[in-house]
């Protein structure tokens, strides 16, 4: 499932084609994805100017002139691609509508935004912009790891007294928003912390030092266009390439690039954690 860097990359790719443009036509080609689409979604989108795109955790929000925002989650296989942008950033002609092109937005500037989702685990909703943070998918989210509200101090406070493994603590979206399996594995490696170590058994100084490492990993991943493992593509159809920089994720049995010890895999709550038993304690 796309994590924060992938969603941020898609948002940045959509912005030149959507921000300041009007949705001239909206086509909704099925009644639902993971959940039913909102009533009259195509009608409510058509004719609306997109004021701005923003990201909250793993969600994209398109704020509309109507006072509503289109809330988008890519799910496991969702893709949002752009074709026909007159600004020249996207050189592809409009392709024929495919089987899994569930929502298609034709913009007033000639761009077309296509939401394709083969597995239909993605979602879209229309919410009142002023109350978007109250939406069931956004309410209760923790601070953005790239924002000013996230620091070593806030991380220590959020994890204080928890007996769960640090991996589980960081996956808790109320602790920090947008983190997922891939980038937690990579950040814990750089911080030298085992994914199995309990939160309440990690020294305060080590937890404080973890926060800037998380930020560093995410920023590098965004600069690389995210990580393409199976379905993820950027808005122009290109792959991300941060997966070539993985230190531990997906490298079970390979030598650690730091010490040469064999990378191991640990299953935690049904998810694979990759780590170096020598570098991470």
Helices and strands as residue ranges (DSSP letters): H 4-18, E 23-28, H 41-45, E 50-56, E 59-64, E 68-73, E 79-83, E 101-107, E 112-116, E 123-128, G 129-134, E 143-144, H 152-159, H 166-171, E 176-177, H 181-191, G 199-201, H 204-223, G 242-245, E 263-268, E 271-276
